[in-house]
Amino acid sequence: MDADVIVIGAGLAGLQCARRAQRSGHSVLILEAEDAVGGRVRTDRVDGFLCDRGFQLLNPAYPAVRQWIDVPALELQKFGVGVVVRKGQTATTLAHPIRHPRHALATLRSQLTPVSDVVAFARWMVPALLRHSTASTSARDEMLAASFDAAGFTGRLRRDVIDTFLAGVLADTSGESSANYVRQLMRFFAAGAPGLPRAGMQALPEQMAASLVKPVRLGTAARDLRETADGVKVMTDNGTIRARVAVVAVGAQNVAELTGLPTPVTRGLTTWWFRAPARPRSGPFLMVDATRPGGGPAGPIWHTAVVSEAAPSYAPGGENLVEATTLLDRPDGLAGEADVRRDLARLYLTSTDDWEVLVHHVVPHALPAQPPPLEAPGPKWMGRRILVAGDHRASGSIQGALHSGEQAARTVESVLAS
Ligand SMILES: Cc1cc2nc3c(=O)[nH]c(=O)nc-3n(C[C@H](O)[C@H](O)[C@H](O)COP(=O)(O)OP(=O)(O)OC[C@H]3O[C@@H](n4cnc5c(N)ncnc54)[C@H](O)[C@@H]3O)c2cc1C
């Protein structure tokens, strides 16, 4: 045997699984098809800028992050807890009144936050505030849009702010995601101050990989795997590897080819990264667009941020880095550079002619779909020695991936002990 456990995929789930199995005293080998660890959490360095492969934030309030990640070592640079809402010529900052007291009065007095909407939203959130578990699987669940309607949350705050913000977070504009899942997310948003590591999001998986005894075998794709009489064998382009048990921790789009399980439905997005010579004004907040009559953005961009305002390390001295995210479930999800540039000019009320595209990431399988009822089925056995894990077996988030990896390591214990 080459190892007790072979882990396929060095995303967050695979890395957490490997770390936990190693801590339990097992020998672990981890294979990764790409040239670095991280999976969907990778960072490109472009001309001194840090451009994550798809804009995302690390929320230190996630229980899995609190428990298993050395957050202080990542030197998180915090985003504002709130949003800037663009409506025509007006930009309004709505922010957490306690974390951002400077914006409290404007937030509470804004036409976007009528008391009736705030009360209805609070009513909708109550079930999540009363629950402490991270998996609200036992509660009755329904589609997000229907649950907002049922709570009477139908006014401007929803139409102009929350629907657009959530569509960007979920990469899903249908309103058909699980309401319970979104309640969980909102609870974590309120509890934490999401941010970006000083060295880019990839610092997270790199921190995890650094504690492995055996380095991850990069550039090594598992082509096939089979159960044998006493374990598993994994075929790679460089030969066969044998172990007592295998954990398949690949993303949703690669599950079928290795396991024969159906491919989970996923949601996609694209992120454009721009260098802006002059600093656009929006502060350290995400900006959403409420310009279209009836709500939603008037162009292809669902959210944008001057990332370097919140995370100065993402841009070299004094320069400005702007992200803009489009959603692939929209007809304009693959809008070209000219359209995105025009939309940014409208959103920041400035010319973008001299902005330079650093890189454009198209991420067709960014997140597994999260329909109701919210289920966290957990890792799945394929036979007796092959276990399937990953965010698609928990929830489409850093929390879900870490939790799934940890669960997988615990689950294979029973086989390793026999
Ligand atoms: C653009 C974007 C924005 C996001 N925003 C957020 C956010 O703000 N907050 C949040 O909590 N979460 C966010 N997420 C979700 C979060 O990043 C993912 O849930 C998490 O990273 C998934 O980890 P994973 O280990 O399950 O899968 P993956 O990261 O997909 O890892 C799977 C790994 O398996 C490897 N692999 C595949 N096939 C093989 C093979 N045959 N052999 C060997 N290796 C293989 C892949 O190369 C990959 O490295 C976002 C994701 C994206 C893409």
The ligand as a Gaussian input file, in Angstrom:
#p B3LYP/6-31G(d) Opt

LIG

0 1
 C      -16.173000      32.659000      -7.887000
 C      -16.500000      31.982000      -6.593000
 C      -16.983000      32.744000      -5.540000
 C      -17.241000      32.125000      -4.324000
 N      -17.611000      32.905000      -3.269000
 C      -17.646000      32.353000      -2.052000
 C      -17.776000      33.182000      -0.901000
 O      -17.784000      34.420000      -0.990000
 N      -17.871000      32.573000       0.312000
 C      -17.819000      31.214000       0.440000
 O      -17.904000      30.710000       1.556000
 N      -17.655000      30.405000      -0.622000
 C      -17.549000      30.943000      -1.858000
 N      -17.339000      30.159000      -2.938000
 C      -17.402000      28.680000      -2.784000
 C      -16.125000      28.025000      -2.280000
 O      -14.985000      28.579000      -2.870000
 C      -16.236000      26.531000      -2.625000
 O      -17.410000      26.042000      -2.019000
 C      -15.068000      25.686000      -2.149000
 O      -13.834000      26.252000      -2.502000
 C      -15.192000      24.285000      -2.750000
 O      -14.131000      23.456000      -2.317000
 P      -14.087000      21.914000      -2.712000
 O      -12.853000      21.370000      -2.108000
 O      -15.370000      21.266000      -2.362000
 O      -14.012000      21.857000      -4.306000
 P      -12.937000      22.443000      -5.310000
 O      -12.383000      23.711000      -4.813000
 O      -13.590000      22.465000      -6.643000
 O      -11.747000      21.372000      -5.302000
 C      -11.738000      20.211000      -6.092000
 C      -10.320000      19.915000      -6.527000
 O      -10.294000      18.666000      -7.177000
 C       -9.377000      18.736000      -8.256000
 N       -9.673000      17.673000      -9.200000
 C      -10.753000      17.540000     -10.012000
 N      -10.686000      16.387000     -10.699000
 C       -9.545000      15.766000     -10.315000
 C       -8.930000      14.517000     -10.663000
 N       -9.486000      13.683000     -11.556000
 N       -7.754000      14.187000     -10.068000
 C       -7.177000      15.040000      -9.158000
 N       -7.716000      16.225000      -8.804000
 C       -8.891000      16.580000      -9.362000
 C       -9.626000      20.133000      -8.802000
 O       -8.549000      20.574000      -9.607000
 C       -9.774000      20.929000      -7.516000
 O       -8.531000      21.414000      -7.065000
 C      -17.070000      30.720000      -4.177000
 C      -16.608000      29.962000      -5.255000
 C      -16.308000      30.588000      -6.439000
 C      -15.722000      29.765000      -7.574000

